[in-house]
Amino acid sequence: MELWTTQIGDLVTSDFRIASLFQEAGLDFCCGGRMTLQEACEKKGISLVSICEKIEKLKMSEPDSSKNFKEWDLGFMCDYIVNTHHKYVLKTLPELLFYTEKIASVHGGRHSELVEIATLFSEINRELSQHLKNEEEVLFPAIKDIIKGKSAASAGIIINEIARMTAEHEFAGGAMDRINEMTDNYSVPDDGCNTYSVAFRTLKQFEDDLHIHVHLENNILYPGALKIANQ
């Protein structure tokens, strides 16, 4: 299959190093992972030829075997997601709530988009806080349970929870896309203060982490769990 007709989520799954290329180009490989590379480039208005050349060059180098996530045990991946991404999100959510509310109150008069950003991030905080709790207390234990042996109860939980979790990913990813657009990819205006800069830099880091986090779940963990649950 040609690169440009391959779904971008599948490209990152096949070689995780491609994630950094897509992040630099602003391509959403998690919630937007079902678009082909050509469709994603056209939507973003970037050069398909240039991206394909970078991917081909990357593939000529030796891959990092430690990041071959598609080969990982699903239970181990659950623990990795909790210890890496959940921990980061839970630490960063209150920081970004403070920063987005602060810059909205100080600069919102001149930059009205900051008020909407603060509101959006408040919704992201509320949604993700409950989302992570449900994963850690309901979904991930069911995944670990079903790996040990077929369980009708765990299979039902997995099927129902993943349908809901995927929709929640769409909301969080879409909200961060909206914030990215409103800030012109987190560009700080000339009258932005230090807190403004810190807020936008942290939002960019948060979005990058969310893309990887959701990719691991949407494109690797969830399909793997559903395959076992539906056997």
N, CA, C and O of each residue as an XYZ file, in Angstrom:
924
protein
N       0.849     -1.200      0.000
C       0.000      0.000      0.000
C       0.883      1.248      0.000
O       1.870      1.318      0.733
N       0.522      2.236     -0.829
C       1.288      3.473     -0.920
C       1.120      4.308      0.349
O       0.090      4.236      1.019
N       2.138      5.095      0.666
C       2.093      5.926      1.870
C       0.867      6.819      1.899
O       0.179      6.894      2.917
N       0.583      7.501      0.788
C      -0.480      8.512      0.784
C      -1.886      7.932      0.915
O      -2.828      8.655      1.241
N      -2.033      6.616      0.660
C      -3.354      6.003      0.808
C      -3.492      5.265      2.141
O      -4.519      4.641      2.406
N      -2.448      5.339      2.982
C      -2.469      4.672      4.287
C      -3.018      5.622      5.343
O      -2.705      6.812      5.331
N      -3.836      5.104      6.256
C      -4.353      5.925      7.350
C      -3.199      6.378      8.238
O      -2.283      5.603      8.517
N      -3.246      7.636      8.684
C      -2.103      8.168      9.421
C      -1.937      7.511     10.793
O      -0.821      7.421     11.306
N      -3.040      7.052     11.389
C      -2.924      6.307     12.643
C      -2.157      5.014     12.445
O      -1.372      4.615     13.306
N      -2.382      4.353     11.306
C      -1.678      3.108     11.000
C      -0.194      3.364     10.751
O       0.648      2.539     11.104
N       0.124      4.503     10.146
C       1.525      4.827      9.894
C       2.292      4.987     11.210
O       3.417      4.506     11.344
N       1.670      5.671     12.182
C       2.324      5.857     13.473
C       2.410      4.535     14.230
O       3.396      4.273     14.919
N       1.373      3.703     14.102
C       1.395      2.391     14.751
C       2.526      1.530     14.199
O       3.167      0.792     14.948
N       2.772      1.618     12.901
C       3.813      0.803     12.270
C       5.210      1.299     12.623
O       6.148      0.504     12.689
N       5.359      2.591     12.848
C       6.665      3.163     13.215
C       6.405      4.426     14.032
O       6.061      5.476     13.489
N       6.580      4.300     15.358
C       6.207      5.393     16.258
C       7.023      6.661     16.015
O       6.599      7.746     16.415
N       8.175      6.548     15.374
C       8.980      7.744     15.099
C       8.247      8.727     14.189
O       8.538      9.923     14.198
N       7.301      8.224     13.409
C       6.537      9.094     12.498
C       5.681     10.084     13.283
O       5.299     11.130     12.758
N       5.378      9.757     14.539
C       4.571     10.666     15.363
C       5.197     12.043     15.452
O       4.492     13.050     15.384
N       6.523     12.101     15.605
C       7.184     13.402     15.734
C       7.081     14.208     14.444
O       6.956     15.432     14.487
N       7.132     13.530     13.293
C       6.963     14.225     12.011
C       5.567     14.815     11.898
O       5.395     15.951     11.458
N       4.565     14.026     12.301
C       3.186     14.495     12.221
C       2.929     15.637     13.205
O       2.183     16.565     12.894
N       3.541     15.574     14.384
C       3.375     16.654     15.356
C       3.964     17.956     14.818
O       3.363     19.020     14.969
N       5.138     17.876     14.191
C       5.752     19.071     13.603
C       4.875     19.665     12.506
O       4.803     20.883     12.342
N       4.205     18.781     11.754
C       3.355     19.233     10.642
C       1.955     19.620     11.095
O       1.180     20.170     10.313
N       1.616     19.330     12.381
C       0.285     19.642     12.882
C      -0.780     18.663     12.433
O      -1.957     19.016     12.363
N      -0.379     17.425     12.125
C      -1.332     16.393     11.700
C      -1.810     15.606     12.911
O      -0.998     15.102     13.687
N      -3.122     15.498     13.075
C      -3.730     14.798     14.205
C      -3.821     13.311     13.882
O      -4.698     12.886     13.130
N      -2.900     12.514     14.459
C      -2.856     11.083     14.168
C      -3.602     10.249     15.196
O      -3.577      9.020     15.127
N      -4.274     10.904     16.161
C      -5.044     10.132     17.151
C      -6.517     10.142     16.771
O      -7.009      9.179     16.184
N      -7.232     11.222     17.098
C      -8.655     11.284     16.738
C      -8.850     11.358     15.223
O      -9.868     10.909     14.695
N      -7.864     11.929     14.535
C      -7.939     12.006     13.074
C      -7.182     10.891     12.401
O      -6.847     10.982     11.220
N      -6.907      9.827     13.153
C      -6.060      8.755     12.661
C      -6.628      7.928     11.529
O      -5.889      7.175     10.893
N      -7.928      8.044     11.255
C      -8.534      7.249     10.189
C      -8.460      7.925      8.826
O      -8.840      7.326      7.820
N      -7.981      9.155      8.778
C      -7.775      9.815      7.491
C      -6.530      9.250      6.819
O      -5.562      8.900      7.494
N      -6.550      9.161      5.497
C      -5.329      8.780      4.792
C      -4.346      9.937      4.873
O      -4.725     11.070      5.172
N      -3.087      9.642      4.604
C      -2.076     10.701      4.643
C      -2.415     11.802      3.645
O      -2.243     12.985      3.940
N      -2.892     11.419      2.477
C      -3.266     12.413      1.474
C      -4.408     13.293      1.972
O      -4.355     14.515      1.828
N      -5.432     12.691      2.552
C      -6.573     13.455      3.066
C      -6.137     14.413      4.181
O      -6.574     15.562      4.230
N      -5.265     13.920      5.081
C      -4.814     14.742      6.207
C      -4.000     15.930      5.722
O      -4.147     17.038      6.239
N      -3.135     15.705      4.726
C      -2.313     16.794      4.192
C      -3.169     17.830      3.466
O      -2.946     19.034      3.591
N      -4.146     17.346      2.708
C      -5.039     18.265      2.003
C      -5.844     19.108      2.979
O      -6.037     20.304      2.763
N      -6.314     18.483      4.055
C      -7.096     19.207      5.059
C      -6.258     20.273      5.738
O      -6.752     21.360      6.036
N      -4.984     19.965      5.984
C      -4.091     20.886      6.691
C      -3.415     21.864      5.743
O      -2.837     22.856      6.188
N      -3.479     21.597      4.439
C      -2.855     22.480      3.461
C      -1.339     22.390      3.451
O      -0.653     23.398      3.279
N      -0.809     21.167      3.638
C       0.639     20.996      3.633
C       1.046     20.049      2.508
O       0.208     19.344      1.946
N       2.334     20.040      2.186
C       2.846     19.262      1.065
C       2.868     17.761      1.360
O       3.560     17.310      2.273
N       2.116     17.006      0.590
C       2.107     15.552      0.712
C       3.470     14.986      0.309
O       3.980     14.069      0.952
N       4.051     15.533     -0.750
C       5.348     15.054     -1.245
C       6.419     15.216     -0.173
O       7.216     14.307      0.059
N       6.436     16.378      0.480
C       7.434     16.644      1.512
C       7.313     15.677      2.686
O       8.315     15.159      3.177
N       6.076     15.437      3.134
C       5.847     14.512      4.257
C       6.266     13.093      3.870
O       6.903     12.401      4.663
N       5.918     12.658      2.666
C       6.289     11.315      2.211
C       7.806     11.157      2.150
O       8.337     10.108      2.512
N       8.499     12.194      1.695
C       9.964     12.141      1.621
C      10.566     12.003      3.017
O      11.520     11.249      3.211
N      10.012     12.730      3.989
C      10.520     12.660      5.360
C      10.279     11.280      5.970
O      11.127     10.756      6.691
N       9.115     10.696      5.674
C       8.804      9.358      6.187
C       9.751      8.327      5.576
O      10.273      7.464      6.282
N       9.970      8.416      4.271
C      10.860      7.469      3.600
C      12.289      7.581      4.138
O      12.968      6.569      4.313
N      12.737      8.796      4.397
C      14.079      9.006      4.956
C      14.167      8.416      6.350
O      15.170      7.798      6.709
N      13.114      8.607      7.135
C      13.085      8.077      8.499
C      13.153      6.558      8.490
O      13.851      5.956      9.306
N      12.429      5.943      7.571
C      12.366      4.488      7.514
C      13.701      3.854      7.115
O      13.892      2.651      7.291
N      14.610      4.646      6.585
C      15.922      4.135      6.199
C      16.841      3.971      7.419
O      17.859      3.283      7.339
N      16.486      4.595      8.536
C      17.294      4.495      9.747
C      16.764      3.371     10.638
O      15.647      2.888     10.452
N      17.573      2.970     11.595
C      17.220      1.861     12.483
C      16.129      2.282     13.459
O      16.285      3.299     14.135
N      15.018      1.528     13.559
C      13.936      1.905     14.483
C      14.309      1.626     15.936
O      15.213      0.841     16.226
N      13.584      2.293     16.848
C      13.773      2.090     18.283
C      12.848      0.959     18.729
O      11.635      1.145     18.814
N      13.420     -0.215     19.013
C      12.607     -1.383     19.348
C      11.827     -1.201     20.645
O      10.807     -1.862     20.839
N      12.282     -0.319     21.540
C      11.591     -0.116     22.817
C      10.254      0.583     22.638
O       9.404      0.534     23.526
N      10.059      1.243     21.477
C       8.810      1.964     21.224
C       7.914      1.223     20.239
O       7.055      1.831     19.599
N       8.112     -0.098     20.113
C       7.271     -0.898     19.229
C       5.992     -1.270     19.984
O       5.775     -2.427     20.342
N       5.150     -0.254     20.216
C       3.979     -0.408     21.080
C       3.023     -1.507     20.622
O       2.377     -2.146     21.453
N       2.925     -1.733     19.322
C       1.955     -2.708     18.823
C       2.288     -4.131     19.266
O       1.436     -5.016     19.198
N       3.528     -4.357     19.720
C       3.933     -5.680     20.195
C       3.795     -5.831     21.706
O       4.026     -6.915     22.241
N       3.425     -4.768     22.390
C       3.359     -4.807     23.851
C       2.165     -5.622     24.345
O       1.116     -5.669     23.703
N       2.347     -6.261     25.497
C       1.240     -6.881     26.214
C       0.230     -5.798     26.594
O       0.625     -4.718     27.033
N      -1.062     -6.070     26.432
C      -2.084     -5.049     26.671
C      -2.132     -4.603     28.132
O      -2.363     -3.427     28.416
N      -1.916     -5.533     29.055
C      -1.901     -5.170     30.464
C      -0.747     -4.239     30.786
O      -0.901     -3.285     31.548
N       0.422     -4.525     30.196
C       1.586     -3.668     30.382
C       1.324     -2.288     29.804
O       1.728     -1.281     30.386
N       0.647     -2.238     28.658
C       0.342     -0.945     28.049
C      -0.607     -0.130     28.930
O      -0.464      1.088     29.031
N      -1.571     -0.792     29.565
C      -2.460     -0.089     30.501
C      -1.641      0.591     31.592
O      -1.868      1.758     31.914
N      -0.685     -0.147     32.160
C       0.156      0.407     33.223
C       1.026      1.548     32.701
O       1.212      2.559     33.378
N       1.554      1.374     31.495
C       2.381      2.423     30.886
C       1.574      3.707     30.695
O       2.054      4.797     31.004
N       0.357      3.576     30.187
C      -0.493      4.753     29.952
C      -0.793      5.471     31.272
O      -0.754      6.699     31.342
N      -1.090      4.697     32.308
C      -1.383      5.304     33.609
C      -0.154      6.017     34.159
O      -0.239      7.166     34.593
N       0.980      5.340     34.140
C       2.189      5.879     34.761
C       2.841      7.000     33.959
O       3.569      7.824     34.514
N       2.582      7.029     32.662
C       3.180      8.061     31.817
C       2.189      9.177     31.494
O       2.421     10.339     31.829
N       1.093      8.820     30.847
C       0.174      9.848     30.352
C      -0.849     10.295     31.380
O      -1.092     11.495     31.507
N      -1.454      9.381     32.112
C      -2.410      9.794     33.135
C      -1.736     10.661     34.192
O      -2.287     11.677     34.617
N      -0.560     10.259     34.606
C       0.163     11.026     35.629
C       0.457     12.441     35.131
O       0.313     13.412     35.875
N       0.870     12.548     33.871
C       1.144     13.866     33.288
C      -0.129     14.713     33.213
O      -0.120     15.888     33.579
N      -1.210     14.117     32.744
C      -2.474     14.862     32.599
C      -2.964     15.366     33.957
O      -3.349     16.528     34.085
N      -2.952     14.508     34.957
C      -3.451     14.892     36.278
C      -2.591     15.976     36.922
O      -3.095     16.781     37.705
N      -1.309     16.003     36.602
C      -0.421     17.055     37.110
C      -0.654     18.366     36.367
O      -0.597     19.442     36.963
N      -0.914     18.273     35.070
C      -0.958     19.467     34.220
C      -2.326     20.130     34.171
O      -2.404     21.343     33.976
N      -3.402     19.377     34.341
C      -4.748     19.965     34.278
C      -4.917     21.153     35.221
O      -5.346     22.212     34.762
N      -4.602     21.036     36.526
C      -4.787     22.192     37.406
C      -3.884     23.368     37.044
O      -4.273     24.522     37.222
N      -2.692     23.091     36.542
C      -1.791     24.164     36.126
C      -2.407     24.951     34.977
O      -2.411     26.182     34.987
N      -2.932     24.227     33.982
C      -3.514     24.899     32.823
C      -4.837     25.573     33.150
O      -5.167     26.591     32.541
N      -5.591     25.043     34.079
C      -6.795     25.735     34.530
C      -6.427     27.105     35.085
O      -7.065     28.111     34.773
N      -5.390     27.125     35.912
C      -4.939     28.394     36.506
C      -4.448     29.349     35.422
O      -4.848     30.513     35.397
N      -3.583     28.866     34.526
C      -2.995     29.733     33.510
C      -4.047     30.292     32.552
O      -4.042     31.485     32.247
N      -4.953     29.422     32.076
C      -5.942     29.893     31.099
C      -6.925     30.883     31.729
O      -7.341     31.839     31.075
N      -7.294     30.664     32.984
C      -8.176     31.610     33.672
C      -7.450     32.929     33.940
O      -8.042     34.004     33.841
N      -6.160     32.836     34.282
C      -5.379     34.035     34.588
C      -5.227     34.922     33.363
O      -5.487     36.123     33.442
N      -4.816     34.364     32.243
C      -4.600     35.208     31.060
C      -5.921     35.711     30.485
O      -5.964     36.773     29.864
N      -6.999     34.951     30.691
C      -8.315     35.423     30.245
C      -8.739     36.636     31.052
O      -9.310     37.579     30.504
N      -8.464     36.620     32.352
C      -8.868     37.741     33.205
C      -8.015     38.985     32.950
O      -8.505     40.110     33.051
N      -6.738     38.779     32.620
C      -5.831     39.912     32.417
C      -5.865     40.440     30.985
O      -5.857     41.651     30.766
N      -5.903     39.529     30.011
C      -5.774     39.923     28.604
C      -7.054     39.725     27.791
O      -7.087     40.040     26.601
N      -8.102     39.207     28.423
C      -9.326     38.902     27.690
C      -9.986     40.099     27.026
O     -10.680     39.946     26.021
N      -9.776     41.288     27.578
C     -10.357     42.485     26.982
C      -9.803     42.784     25.606
O     -10.522     43.255     24.725
N      -8.504     42.505     25.419
C      -7.856     42.748     24.122
C      -7.834     41.497     23.245
O      -7.745     41.580     22.020
N      -7.918     40.344     23.895
C      -7.880     39.080     23.154
C      -9.060     38.223     23.620
O      -8.921     37.382     24.507
N     -10.204     38.450     23.015
C     -11.448     37.827     23.484
C     -11.430     36.303     23.361
O     -12.180     35.612     24.050
N     -10.568     35.782     22.479
C     -10.507     34.329     22.315
C     -10.041     33.639     23.596
O     -10.327     32.460     23.806
N      -9.323     34.371     24.453
C      -8.815     33.774     25.690
C      -9.948     33.369     26.634
O      -9.818     32.412     27.398
N     -11.041     34.092     26.576
C     -12.189     33.759     27.420
C     -12.784     32.423     26.976
O     -13.123     31.583     27.810
N     -12.908     32.229     25.662
C     -13.423     30.959     25.145
C     -12.451     29.822     25.434
O     -12.868     28.701     25.727
N     -11.162     30.111     25.352
C     -10.150     29.088     25.640
C     -10.250     28.635     27.090
O     -10.179     27.440     27.375
N     -10.413     29.579     28.000
C     -10.541     29.230     29.418
C     -11.780     28.370     29.653
O     -11.739     27.423     30.438
N     -12.867     28.693     28.985
C     -14.100     27.913     29.116
C     -13.913     26.507     28.540
O     -14.321     25.517     29.147
N     -13.292     26.435     27.365
C     -13.044     25.139     26.735
C     -12.152     24.262     27.603
O     -12.393     23.065     27.758
N     -11.113     24.881     28.167
C     -10.206     24.058     28.958
C     -10.855     23.599     30.259
O     -10.533     22.527     30.770
N     -11.759     24.397     30.789
C     -12.508     23.965     31.970
C     -13.321     22.714     31.655
O     -13.424     21.807     32.481
N     -13.897     22.673     30.454
C     -14.661     21.500     30.027
C     -13.737     20.301     29.809
O     -14.084     19.175     30.167
N     -12.565     20.542     29.225
C     -11.582     19.470     29.038
C     -11.175     18.892     30.389
O     -11.088     17.675     30.548
N     -10.930     19.760     31.350
C     -10.546     19.327     32.696
C     -11.616     18.428     33.311
O     -11.309     17.369     33.859
N     -12.852     18.850     33.218
C     -13.961     18.084     33.795
C     -14.109     16.732     33.093
O     -14.302     15.703     33.741
N     -14.019     16.748     31.785
C     -14.197     15.522     31.001
C     -13.051     14.534     31.242
O     -13.288     13.353     31.497
N     -11.821     15.018     31.162
C     -10.678     14.119     31.279
C     -10.498     13.581     32.694
O     -10.083     12.436     32.869
N     -10.802     14.385     33.696
C     -10.655     13.920     35.079
C     -11.510     12.689     35.326
O     -11.050     11.724     35.936
N     -12.753     12.716     34.857
C     -13.637     11.568     35.014
C     -13.238     10.429     34.080
O     -13.326      9.255     34.440
N     -12.803     10.791     32.887
C     -12.387      9.815     31.884
C     -11.239      8.951     32.406
O     -11.288      7.725     32.308
N     -10.217      9.585     32.954
C      -9.063      8.850     33.473
C      -9.466      7.953     34.644
O      -8.989      6.826     34.774
N     -10.341      8.468     35.480
C     -10.817      7.692     36.639
C     -11.530      6.429     36.157
O     -11.314      5.346     36.703
N     -12.374      6.564     35.142
C     -13.110      5.412     34.620
C     -12.176      4.389     33.973
O     -12.375      3.181     34.103
N     -11.169      4.884     33.285
C     -10.210      3.962     32.687
C      -9.477      3.161     33.769
O      -9.358      1.939     33.682
N      -8.994      3.869     34.778
C      -8.189      3.217     35.810
C      -9.012      2.277     36.697
O      -8.506      1.252     37.151
N     -10.278      2.625     36.941
C     -11.089      1.838     37.877
C     -12.003      0.824     37.194
O     -12.427     -0.145     37.825
N     -12.314      1.032     35.912
C     -13.279      0.153     35.231
C     -12.670     -0.534     34.004
O     -12.584     -1.761     33.960
N     -12.250      0.249     33.013
C     -11.821     -0.332     31.738
C     -10.519     -1.112     31.842
O     -10.458     -2.265     31.416
N      -9.491     -0.510     32.394
C      -8.193     -1.184     32.436
C      -8.230     -2.471     33.269
O      -7.636     -3.468     32.858
N      -8.909     -2.483     34.431
C      -9.028     -3.757     35.146
C      -9.749     -4.832     34.327
O      -9.401     -6.010     34.404
N     -10.754     -4.423     33.542
C     -11.472     -5.389     32.700
C     -10.555     -5.942     31.617
O     -10.618     -7.127     31.290
N      -9.700     -5.081     31.058
C      -8.753     -5.538     30.034
C      -7.779     -6.544     30.638
O      -7.506     -7.586     30.041
N      -7.259     -6.232     31.817
C      -6.323     -7.154     32.474
C      -7.011     -8.476     32.833
O      -6.397     -9.541     32.777
N      -8.276     -8.392     33.195
C      -9.025     -9.588     33.569
C      -9.253    -10.495     32.366
O      -9.126    -11.716     32.464
N      -9.592     -9.887     31.230
C      -9.925    -10.701     30.057
C      -8.690    -11.339     29.444
O      -8.779    -12.369     28.776
N      -7.522    -10.717     29.678
C      -6.277    -11.307     29.186
C      -6.026    -12.650     29.878
O      -5.472    -13.574     29.282
N      -6.440    -12.740     31.136
C      -6.218    -13.960     31.921
C      -7.136    -15.109     31.474
O      -6.830    -16.283     31.684
N      -8.250    -14.749     30.864
C      -9.202    -15.765     30.412
C     -10.509    -15.102     30.028
O     -10.843    -14.034     30.539
N     -11.244    -15.729     29.134
C     -12.502    -15.151     28.635
C     -13.487    -14.943     29.773
O     -13.780    -15.866     30.532
N     -13.991    -13.731     29.883
C     -14.969    -13.385     30.901
C     -16.085    -12.598     30.241
O     -15.839    -11.536     29.670
N     -17.308    -13.102     30.311
C     -18.433    -12.409     29.677
C     -18.646    -11.036     30.280
O     -18.944    -10.076     29.569
N     -18.493    -10.940     31.602
C     -18.696     -9.656     32.275
C     -17.645     -8.649     31.825
O     -17.976     -7.508     31.504
N     -16.374     -9.065     31.798
C     -15.296     -8.164     31.379
C     -15.432     -7.792     29.909
O     -15.171     -6.649     29.531
N     -15.840     -8.749     29.076
C     -16.030     -8.471     27.653
C     -17.093     -7.399     27.454
O     -16.912     -6.489     26.645
N     -18.193     -7.497     28.182
C     -19.263     -6.499     28.080
C     -18.792     -5.125     28.519
O     -19.111     -4.119     27.885
N     -18.031     -5.084     29.610
C     -17.494     -3.804     30.096
C     -16.591     -3.180     29.041
O     -16.693     -1.988     28.753
N     -15.712     -3.988     28.468
C     -14.765     -3.477     27.465
C     -15.499     -2.892     26.271
O     -15.191     -1.786     25.825
N     -16.470     -3.634     25.752
C     -17.204     -3.173     24.564
C     -17.962     -1.872     24.851
O     -17.919     -0.941     24.046
N     -18.647     -1.803     25.980
C     -19.431     -0.614     26.313
C     -18.553      0.583     26.657
O     -18.812      1.703     26.214
N     -17.504      0.335     27.456
C     -16.646      1.436     27.895
C     -15.850      2.031     26.741
O     -15.694      3.249     26.660
N     -15.348      1.186     25.852
C     -14.547      1.709     24.747
C     -15.371      2.580     23.818
O     -14.865      3.570     23.290
N     -16.630      2.228     23.609
C     -17.505      3.065     22.776
C     -17.636      4.459     23.385
O     -17.595      5.464     22.676
N     -17.794      4.506     24.706
C     -17.936      5.798     25.391
C     -16.598      6.537     25.448
O     -16.538      7.746     25.223
N     -15.539      5.806     25.750
C     -14.220      6.427     25.866
C     -13.774      7.052     24.548
O     -13.172      8.126     24.536
N     -14.071      6.377     23.441
C     -13.690      6.896     22.132
C     -14.393      8.216     21.845
O     -13.790      9.140     21.299
N     -15.675      8.305     22.215
C     -16.418      9.550     22.033
C     -15.818     10.670     22.888
O     -15.753     11.821     22.454
N     -15.384     10.331     24.094
C     -14.774     11.323     24.974
C     -13.425     11.782     24.419
O     -13.050     12.943     24.578
N     -12.698     10.873     23.772
C     -11.454     11.259     23.106
C     -11.742     12.276     22.005
O     -11.008     13.250     21.840
N     -12.813     12.039     21.259
C     -13.182     12.947     20.173
C     -13.450     14.351     20.710
O     -13.062     15.344     20.094
N     -14.117     14.424     21.862
C     -14.405     15.728     22.457
C     -13.119     16.431     22.859
O     -12.908     17.589     22.497
N     -12.250     15.739     23.611
C     -11.019     16.359     24.100
C     -10.112     16.762     22.947
O      -9.552     17.858     22.940
N      -9.971     15.862     21.965
C      -9.137     16.172     20.812
C      -9.688     17.341     20.012
O      -8.936     18.209     19.567
N     -11.011     17.360     19.830
C     -11.637     18.456     19.090
C     -11.503     19.785     19.806
O     -11.296     20.817     19.168
N     -11.618     19.771     21.125
C     -11.478     20.998     21.909
C     -10.057     21.539     21.820
O      -9.857     22.746     21.690
N      -9.063     20.642     21.892
C      -7.675     21.098     21.767
C      -7.385     21.593     20.357
O      -6.621     22.543     20.185
N      -7.984     20.965     19.342
C      -7.842     21.461     17.964
C      -8.372     22.880     17.858
O      -7.772     23.732     17.202
N      -9.502     23.126     18.508
C     -10.118     24.454     18.481
C      -9.208     25.477     19.164
O      -9.040     26.591     18.668
N      -8.626     25.099     20.292
C      -7.714     26.007     20.997
C      -6.481     26.287     20.129
O      -6.003     27.420     20.070
N      -5.978     25.259     19.465
C      -4.836     25.431     18.568
C      -5.161     26.438     17.466
O      -4.352     27.315     17.163
N      -6.335     26.311     16.874
C      -6.750     27.216     15.803
C      -6.899     28.647     16.307
O      -6.449     29.589     15.654
N      -7.534     28.811     17.471
C      -7.769     30.158     18.003
C      -6.478     30.873     18.382
O      -6.416     32.103     18.385
N      -5.451     30.096     18.701
C      -4.177     30.694     19.124
C      -3.143     30.714     18.000
O      -1.989     31.080     18.221
N      -3.563     30.318     16.784
C      -2.638     30.239     15.651
C      -1.431     29.392     16.024
O      -0.286     29.835     15.931
N      -1.711     28.157     16.452
C      -0.682     27.200     16.871
C       0.136     27.755     18.036
O       1.363     27.658     18.059
N      -0.575     28.338     19.000
C       0.012     28.807     20.260
C       1.049     29.911     20.052
O       2.112     29.911     20.673
N       0.719     30.842     19.172
C       1.583     32.006     18.927
C       1.247     33.103     19.935
O       0.104     33.554     20.007
N       2.237     33.527     20.709
C       2.025     34.553     21.730
C       2.083     35.931     21.073
O       3.055     36.225     20.378
N       1.066     36.793     21.272
C       1.080     38.136     20.674
C       2.147     39.021     21.315
O       2.693     38.691     22.367
N       2.433     40.140     20.671
C       3.482     41.045     21.150
C       3.213     41.572     22.547
O       4.151     41.847     23.295
N       1.939     41.718     22.913
C       1.616     42.261     24.239
C       1.420     41.155     25.283
O       0.943     41.419     26.387
N       1.789     39.919     24.932
C       1.629     38.810     25.867
C       2.690     38.848     26.963
O       3.863     39.109     26.697
N       2.267     38.586     28.190
C       3.181     38.601     29.328
C       3.842     37.233     29.500
O       3.612     36.329     28.696
N       4.652     37.078     30.529
C       5.341     35.814     30.769
C       4.351     34.677     31.038
O       4.544     33.556     30.570
N       3.288     34.977     31.797
C       2.276     33.947     32.080
C       1.586     33.505     30.789
O       1.265     32.330     30.615
N       1.364     34.464     29.887
C       0.786     34.173     28.572
C       1.667     33.156     27.840
O       1.168     32.175     27.288
N       2.979     33.400     27.842
C       3.925     32.517     27.165
C       3.944     31.130     27.801
O       3.934     30.117     27.101
N       3.971     31.093     29.133
C       3.982     29.814     29.839
C       2.709     29.036     29.549
O       2.749     27.827     29.320
N       1.571     29.741     29.560
C       0.283     29.085     29.298
C       0.265     28.450     27.915
O      -0.150     27.300     27.772
N       0.706     29.174     26.901
C       0.666     28.657     25.533
C       1.682     27.536     25.333
O       1.400     26.566     24.630
N       2.856     27.657     25.940
C       3.850     26.594     25.826
C       3.342     25.305     26.481
O       3.547     24.208     25.963
N       2.678     25.461     27.627
C       2.144     24.290     28.331
C       0.966     23.684     27.586
O       0.811     22.463     27.568
N       0.134     24.513     26.972
C      -0.972     24.009     26.149
C      -0.442     23.190     24.971
O      -0.998     22.145     24.634
N       0.638     23.674     24.348
C       1.237     22.945     23.219
C       1.774     21.594     23.689
O       1.568     20.581     23.020
N       2.452     21.568     24.822
C       2.976     20.316     25.370
C       1.834     19.366     25.719
O       1.926     18.159     25.496
N       0.761     19.925     26.267
C      -0.405     19.121     26.646
C      -1.041     18.496     25.409
O      -1.407     17.320     25.424
N      -1.173     19.272     24.348
C      -1.769     18.755     23.122
C      -0.897     17.651     22.515
O      -1.415     16.627     22.068
N       0.423     17.856     22.499
C       1.330     16.842     21.958
C       1.214     15.535     22.744
O       1.167     14.453     22.159
N       1.169     15.644     24.075
C       1.041     14.447     24.904
C      -0.310     13.774     24.664
O      -0.392     12.547     24.613
N      -1.364     14.569     24.517
C      -2.706     14.009     24.295
C      -2.760     13.221     22.990
O      -3.398     12.171     22.924
N      -2.096     13.722     21.957
C      -2.083     13.020     20.673
C      -1.467     11.627     20.817
O      -1.998     10.652     20.286
N      -0.357     11.540     21.530
C       0.292     10.234     21.722
C      -0.566      9.342     22.611
O      -0.766      8.164     22.313
N      -1.068      9.905     23.695
C      -1.922      9.203     24.653
C      -3.129      8.573     23.942
O      -3.394      7.379     24.081
N      -3.838      9.388     23.193
C      -5.051      8.902     22.513
C      -4.691      7.940     21.387
O      -5.423      6.983     21.136
N      -3.577      8.180     20.708
C      -3.137      7.240     19.668
C      -2.933      5.851     20.253
O      -3.408      4.869     19.684
N      -2.240      5.753     21.370
C      -1.972      4.454     21.982
C      -3.270      3.729     22.326
O      -3.360      2.507     22.205
N      -4.265      4.488     22.752
C      -5.537      3.869     23.130
C      -6.406      3.576     21.905
O      -6.842      2.441     21.708
N      -6.655      4.595     21.086
C      -7.558      4.425     19.940
C      -7.042      3.428     18.904
O      -7.813      2.647     18.344
N      -5.740      3.460     18.656
C      -5.196      2.702     17.529
C      -4.492      1.402     17.909
O      -4.198      0.582     17.039
N      -4.216      1.205     19.213
C      -3.522     -0.018     19.621
C      -4.257     -0.734     20.759
O      -4.695     -1.873     20.594
N      -4.392     -0.070     21.913
C      -4.973     -0.728     23.085
C      -6.430     -1.122     22.867
O      -6.791     -2.280     23.077
N      -7.267     -0.185     22.451
C      -8.691     -0.472     22.291
C      -8.956     -1.544     21.238
O      -9.714     -2.474     21.513
N      -8.357     -1.455     20.029
C      -8.598     -2.514     19.042
C      -8.148     -3.890     19.555
O      -8.816     -4.895     19.313
N      -7.011     -3.928     20.266
C      -6.532     -5.189     20.803
C      -7.485     -5.779     21.838
O      -7.746     -6.982     21.843
N      -7.999     -4.922     22.709
C      -8.951     -5.381     23.742
C     -10.270     -5.824     23.116
O     -10.847     -6.830     23.529
N     -10.746     -5.078     22.124
C     -12.007     -5.436     21.463
C     -11.887     -6.763     20.703
O     -12.843     -7.535     20.632
N     -10.712     -7.015     20.141
C     -10.509     -8.281     19.423
C     -10.680     -9.458     20.360
O     -11.309    -10.454     20.002
N     -10.117     -9.349     21.576
C     -10.256    -10.434     22.561
C     -11.698    -10.519     23.066
O     -12.251    -11.610     23.205
N     -12.300     -9.355     23.340
C     -13.657     -9.323     23.885
C     -14.680     -9.898     22.929
O     -15.682    -10.468     23.362
N     -14.446     -9.757     21.641
C     -15.423    -10.207     20.641
C     -15.174    -11.622     20.128
O     -15.898    -12.096     19.252
N     -14.160    -12.301     20.660
C     -13.876    -13.668     20.231
C     -14.954    -14.645     20.699
O     -14.867    -15.841     20.421
